[in-house]
Structures are given as C-alpha cells and as structure tokens.
C-alpha cells in the first residue's frame, strides 16, 4: 500500500475512492473492515487534506467503531498475520484520530503475542 498505489485511491471523485466507499458499505463485515483499514492508512499517510480528511476519517470511524469481523480467526490471521501488516497498523497509531480505533481493532483481533514482539 505504497504512495503510488494510494494516489489513485485518494483522488476526490476518482474510481479508486468509489471502490473503497463501496467496500465500506458492503454487507460483508470483512470487506468493510478491510476497506476501513486501507482508508485509515491513507488518512494516516496524509493523502487527504482538510475536509477530505475529515470525510475519510468519518467513514473509517463508522466502520472501525464496530470491528466485529476482526473476531473471526481467519480474518484476524489475514489482517494481522504478517509483521508488515502489524507495522502498517502501528504506523496508524501516530495519528491522534486513528489511534483509538486501531487499538480497538487490535484488542478485538487479539494478534498472537509473538507477532507483536517482532
């Protein structure tokens, strides 16, 4: 989820952003949670400014406030299985607006302690 990839999703009214918005509204909690994590990473990386940041943050909050899908062990393994995934989530902790949401996600997901030590 590097800067070049994210840029296509950060364009206001762009196709990439519409895809993320559609995934956020999905009836599949796994899809909406994954989209919220991706959008949250974009917010933390500074891909949105001013009102666009606030709008994106509102969408992320609306999903990460209820991270039920993270209780599914298979989904948790996919989301938290690799150390690079945890590093990306940890980077989101630096954003004061995202930190409580990411911590809630981690508490719900309960990644294995050995993954956190890395």
Secondary structure, DSSP 4 states (H G I P E B T S, - for coil): --HHHHHHHHSTT-HHHHHHHHHHT-SSHHHHHHHHHHHHHHHHTT-S-HHHHHHHHHHHHHHHTT-GGGGSHHHHHHHHSSHHHHHHHHHHTTSHHHHHHHHHHHHHH---HHHHH-
